[in-house]
């Protein structure tokens, strides 16, 4: 990556930071909801609780190139 005009230092800081903030916001809502759903439907509850990590963080972090 060095020498390119996109990200000359080759480090990615902004994307993961914003991704973490989006992850935290989604986790505040989805983890308690997922824990409640887990009581009745285990697999659905696990998917809800994994959503912030598997989808939200990756999507936001990868969409910002710096």
C-alpha positions in Angstrom: 0.0 0.0 0.0 2.9 2.4 0.5 3.3 5.0 -2.2 -0.4 5.1 -3.3 -2.4 8.3 -3.1 -5.4 6.5 -1.4 -3.8 5.8 1.9 -0.1 6.7 1.8 0.8 5.4 5.2 -1.1 2.1 4.6 -2.8 2.2 8.0 -6.5 1.8 8.6 -7.7 3.6 11.7 -11.0 5.5 10.9 -12.9 2.5 9.5 -12.3 0.1 12.5 -13.0 2.9 14.9 -16.3 3.8 13.3 -17.0 0.1 12.9 -16.5 -0.4 16.7 -18.9 2.4 17.5 -21.6 1.0 15.2 -20.9 -2.5 16.8 -21.4 -1.1 20.3 -24.6 0.7 19.4 -26.0 -2.5 17.7 -24.9 -4.7 20.6 -26.7 -2.5 23.1 -29.9 -3.3 21.4 -29.4 -6.8 20.0 -27.7 -8.6 22.9 -30.5 -8.2 25.4 -33.0 -9.0 22.7 -31.0 -12.0 21.6 -30.7 -13.3 25.2 -34.5 -13.1 25.6 -35.1 -14.9 22.2 -32.5 -17.5 23.2 -34.8 -18.6 26.0 -37.3 -19.9 23.5 -35.4 -20.4 20.2 -31.7 -21.1 20.8 -30.4 -20.9 17.2 -32.3 -17.7 16.5 -31.0 -16.1 19.7 -27.4 -17.0 18.8 -27.8 -15.4 15.4 -29.2 -12.2 16.8 -26.4 -11.9 19.4 -23.8 -12.6 16.7 -25.2 -10.0 14.3 -23.2 -7.0 15.6 -19.9 -8.8 15.1 -20.6 -10.8 12.0 -22.4 -8.1 10.0 -22.4 -4.6 11.5 -18.7 -4.3 12.4 -17.5 -5.8 9.1 -19.8 -3.8 6.9 -18.9 -0.5 8.5 -15.2 -1.1 8.9 -14.8 -2.3 5.3 -16.8 0.5 3.8 -14.4 3.2 5.1 -10.9 2.8 3.4 -8.9 4.8 5.9 
